[in-house]
């Protein structure tokens, strides 16, 4: 099944990061993301998609409930969007999170989540930066980010 391929291609660290994002946006803590929650995650990740495109993606995967389980969420987030390059999307996503310095810091990540109406704790932002900081310099630069994102 195509969904299994997308899940299998992710590193454990990447799955952990997606699970953190999923849980952060699951406002009602029901283990499902509705269309607005999926759209907010996609926007935060730098995807340029309209509300109707998000509705189409969610409905394609979960036509009855129109809510995504974690595995379905990963499938939607990791499949290529028509007319986009994965590297281009990753660069846009980095720019969403990066500070003026050109790197993702705990503060810039914390502020990015808050600006989308999905605040996360400084501790969670710190954990996310630490996991993606491959060169261990305390920030996530573009190279770290491209390697860490599925």
C-alpha positions in Angstrom: 0.0 0.0 0.0 1.3 3.5 -0.8 0.8 4.7 2.7 3.1 2.0 4.1 5.8 3.2 1.7 5.6 6.8 2.9 5.8 5.7 6.6 8.6 3.3 5.9 10.7 5.9 4.2 10.9 8.2 7.3 13.6 8.0 9.9 12.5 7.4 13.5 13.5 11.0 14.3 11.3 12.3 11.5 8.4 10.2 12.7 8.9 11.6 16.2 8.9 15.2 14.9 5.7 14.5 12.9 4.1 13.0 16.0 5.0 16.0 18.0 3.4 18.3 15.4 0.4 16.1 15.2 -0.1 16.1 19.0 0.5 19.9 19.2 -2.3 20.6 16.6 -4.8 18.0 17.9 -6.7 20.6 19.9 -9.4 18.3 21.2 -6.9 15.5 21.9 -9.1 12.9 20.1 -6.2 11.4 18.1 -7.5 12.9 14.9 -6.8 16.1 13.0 -9.7 17.8 11.2 -9.4 19.8 8.0 -8.6 23.1 9.8 -5.9 21.4 12.0 -4.3 19.7 8.9 -4.4 23.0 7.1 -2.7 24.8 10.0 0.1 22.2 10.1 0.6 22.4 6.3 0.7 26.2 6.5 3.2 26.1 9.3 5.3 23.7 7.2 5.4 26.1 4.4 2.9 24.4 2.1 0.9 26.9 0.0 -2.5 25.2 -0.2 -6.0 26.6 -0.1 -8.7 25.5 2.2 -10.4 23.7 -0.6 -7.2 21.8 -1.4 -6.8 20.7 2.2 -10.5 19.6 2.2 -9.8 17.6 -1.0 -6.7 15.9 0.5 -8.4 15.0 3.7 -11.6 13.8 2.0 -9.5 11.7 -0.4 -7.9 9.8 2.6 -10.8 9.9 5.0 -14.0 10.4 3.1 -16.4 9.6 5.9 -14.9 11.1 9.0 -13.0 13.9 7.2 -10.5 13.6 10.1 -7.0 12.0 9.8 -5.4 9.5 12.1 -1.6 10.0 12.6 -0.7 7.5 9.8 -3.0 9.2 7.4 -1.6 12.6 8.4 1.9 11.4 7.6 0.7 10.1 4.3 -0.8 13.4 3.3 2.2 15.4 4.5 4.8 13.2 2.8 3.3 12.7 -0.6 4.3 15.1 -3.3 1.9 17.9 -4.1 1.2 18.4 -7.8 3.5 21.0 -9.4 5.8 21.3 -6.5 9.3 20.1 -5.8 10.0 18.6 -2.4 13.2 20.6 -2.0 11.3 23.8 -2.8 8.6 23.0 -0.2 11.3 22.2 2.4 13.0 25.5 1.7 9.7 27.4 2.2 9.1 25.5 5.4 12.5 26.4 6.7 11.8 30.1 6.0 8.6 29.9 8.0 10.5 28.8 11.1 13.8 30.6 10.7 14.7 33.7 12.6 16.3 36.8 11.1 19.6 35.2 11.6 18.8 32.6 9.0 18.6 29.7 11.4 15.7 28.1 13.4 16.0 28.9 17.1 13.9 27.9 20.0 12.4 31.4 20.0 11.7 31.5 16.3 10.1 28.0 16.3 8.0 28.9 19.4 6.9 32.2 17.7 6.0 30.5 14.4 3.7 28.0 16.1 2.1 30.8 18.2 1.6 33.0 15.1 -0.5 30.2 13.6 -2.7 29.9 16.7 -1.0 26.7 17.8 1.3 27.7 20.6 3.7 25.1 21.9 5.7 25.3 25.1 9.3 26.5 25.0 10.3 23.0 26.3 8.7 21.4 23.2 10.2 23.9 20.9 13.6 23.3 22.5 13.2 19.5 22.1 12.3 20.0 18.4 15.3 22.1 17.8 17.6 19.7 19.6 16.3 16.8 17.5 16.8 18.6 14.2 20.2 20.2 15.2 22.4 17.7 13.4 25.6 19.7 13.8 24.9 20.4 17.5 25.5 24.1 17.3 22.3 25.0 19.2 20.3 26.1 16.1 18.9 24.4 13.0 20.5 25.7 9.8 19.1 25.1 6.4 21.3 22.0 5.9 20.2 20.5 9.2 16.6 21.2 8.3 16.7 19.6 4.8 18.3 16.5 6.2 15.8 16.3 9.2 12.6 16.8 7.3 11.0 13.9 5.4 
